[in-house]
Amino acid sequence: MNDINETMAEEQFKLENQLCFRLYTAARLTMGAYHPYLEPLGITYPQYLVLLVLWEKDKRPVCEIGKRLFLETNTITPLLQRMEKAGLVTRTRGKEDAPAYRLPYRKRARHAKASGRHPREYAKGGGAEIERGERNGSHA
């Protein structure tokens, strides 16, 4: 009987028997599936998620974006800083709550939504010329 218990205990600690590993794998595969469509736009999957939040409601505080994405401020802040450097968002201070940053997305990010197309369709054509122009300094 002891051997059976030991075998069961060993089985439960195998990687392939972990639900958390299966969820992790599914998340990685999902991000990987978006990569070919987001790469021509010059954005990563986490940046795409931020843009989805901003497309729902522009000029959100950092803490609200983090809350919607289940991310801590210390995790989302570097992501938003990279997005700002890439010209995707602009940080401004809110009038009613000076310490909170607002993140209105810029023309480059807005164009993908305005086209009314999913990134998969956007990446196939029609947006590349605008993207190149905006990368050369013609941001809103």
Secondary structure, 3 states (H helix, E strand, C coil): CHHHHHHHHHHHCCHHHCHHHHHHHHHHHHHHHHHHHHHHHCCCHHHHHHHHHHHHCCCCEHHHHHHHHCCCHHHHHHHHHHHHHCCCECCEECCCCCCCEECCECHHHHHHHHCCCCHHHHHHCCCHHHHHHHHCCCCC
